Amino acid sequence: MDPQPRDVKILETVEDIKERRDQVLGLYSEFKSEARVKREKLEDSRRFQYFKRDADELESWINEKLQAASDESYKDPTNLQAKIQKHQAFEAEVAAHGNAIVALDNTGMDMINKNHFASDVIKVENIF
């Protein structure tokens, strides 16, 4: 595929040069503006993907802990000391993850308040 020769306008006067300069600067400014908008969209998308990843990991952890909490082995009175230690470890782990839940909630609310493109998804999936 041979590139087609373009008609190159000969710039003969100062006005021709200024007009071409203004045209080039206008196109460059438009290009920079479009690149800025695209970068902002990509940053928003990246932020949403990280938010979604964190929400999915936290949901998985919560489901795992719900299963552990629904274990009815506590009814068996044998080996109470081990069960107390296990319960204390469970409480400590839940307390440690409390900050992650608050941080995720704050991130979601921030994204919603800034009218993130995925605000509707964030509201529905995470009920903020």
C-alpha positions in Angstrom: 0.0 0.0 0.0 1.7 3.2 -1.2 1.1 6.3 0.8 -0.6 8.9 -1.3 1.2 12.1 -1.7 -0.5 15.0 0.1 -1.0 18.3 -1.5 1.4 20.5 0.4 0.4 24.1 0.4 3.3 26.5 -0.1 3.3 29.1 2.6 4.2 32.3 0.8 3.1 35.1 3.1 3.4 35.9 6.8 -0.4 35.5 7.1 -0.2 32.0 5.6 2.5 31.0 8.1 0.5 32.5 11.0 -2.6 30.8 9.8 -0.9 27.4 9.6 0.8 28.0 13.0 -2.6 28.8 14.6 -4.1 25.7 12.9 -1.3 23.4 14.2 -1.4 24.9 17.7 -5.2 24.5 17.8 -4.9 20.9 16.7 -2.2 20.3 19.3 -4.3 21.9 22.0 -7.3 19.7 21.0 -5.0 16.6 21.1 -3.8 17.5 24.6 -7.3 18.0 25.8 -8.6 14.7 24.5 -5.5 13.0 25.9 -6.2 14.5 29.3 -9.9 13.3 29.2 -8.8 9.8 28.2 -6.2 9.7 31.0 -8.9 10.8 33.5 -11.2 8.0 32.3 -8.4 5.5 32.6 -7.6 6.6 36.1 -11.3 6.4 37.0 -11.4 2.9 35.6 -8.2 1.8 37.4 -9.6 3.2 40.7 -12.9 1.3 40.2 -11.0 -2.0 39.4 -9.0 -1.6 42.6 -12.2 -0.9 44.5 -13.9 -3.9 43.0 -11.0 -6.1 43.8 -10.9 -5.0 47.4 -14.7 -5.4 47.7 -14.6 -8.9 46.3 -11.7 -9.9 48.6 -13.5 -8.4 51.6 -16.8 -10.2 50.7 -14.9 -13.5 50.3 -13.3 -13.0 53.8 -16.7 -12.1 55.3 -18.3 -15.2 53.8 -15.5 -17.4 55.2 -15.9 -15.9 58.7 -19.7 -16.3 58.5 -19.1 -20.0 57.9 -16.8 -20.2 60.9 -19.2 -18.3 63.1 -22.0 -20.6 62.2 -20.0 -23.6 63.4 -22.0 -25.3 66.2 -19.0 -27.1 67.8 -19.3 -24.7 70.7 -22.1 -26.8 72.0 -19.7 -29.6 72.8 -18.4 -28.9 76.4 -15.1 -30.7 75.8 -11.8 -28.8 75.3 -13.2 -25.4 76.3 -9.8 -23.7 76.6 -9.0 -24.3 73.0 -12.4 -23.1 71.9 -12.0 -19.9 74.0 -8.6 -19.3 72.3 -10.0 -19.9 68.9 -12.9 -17.5 69.6 -10.4 -14.8 70.8 -8.4 -15.2 67.7 -11.6 -14.9 65.6 -12.6 -11.7 67.4 -9.1 -10.2 66.9 -9.2 -11.0 63.2 -12.7 -9.4 62.9 -11.5 -6.3 64.7 -8.5 -6.0 62.5 -10.6 -6.2 59.4 -13.0 -3.6 60.7 -10.7 -0.9 59.4 -10.7 -2.4 55.9 -14.5 -2.3 55.9 -14.5 1.4 56.9 -11.8 2.2 54.4 -13.7 0.5 51.6 -16.9 2.2 52.6 -15.1 5.6 52.6 -13.6 4.9 49.2 -17.0 3.9 47.8 -18.7 7.0 49.2 -15.9 9.2 47.8 -16.3 7.7 44.4 -20.1 8.2 44.5 -19.8 11.8 45.7 -17.4 12.6 42.9 -19.9 11.1 40.4 -17.7 8.3 39.3 -18.8 6.6 36.1 -19.5 3.4 38.1 -21.4 5.1 40.9 -24.6 3.1 40.2 -22.7 -0.2 40.3 -21.0 0.9 43.6 -24.3 1.8 45.1 -26.0 -1.4 44.1 -23.3 -3.9 44.9 -22.1 -2.4 48.1 -25.2 -0.7 49.5 -23.5 2.5 50.7 
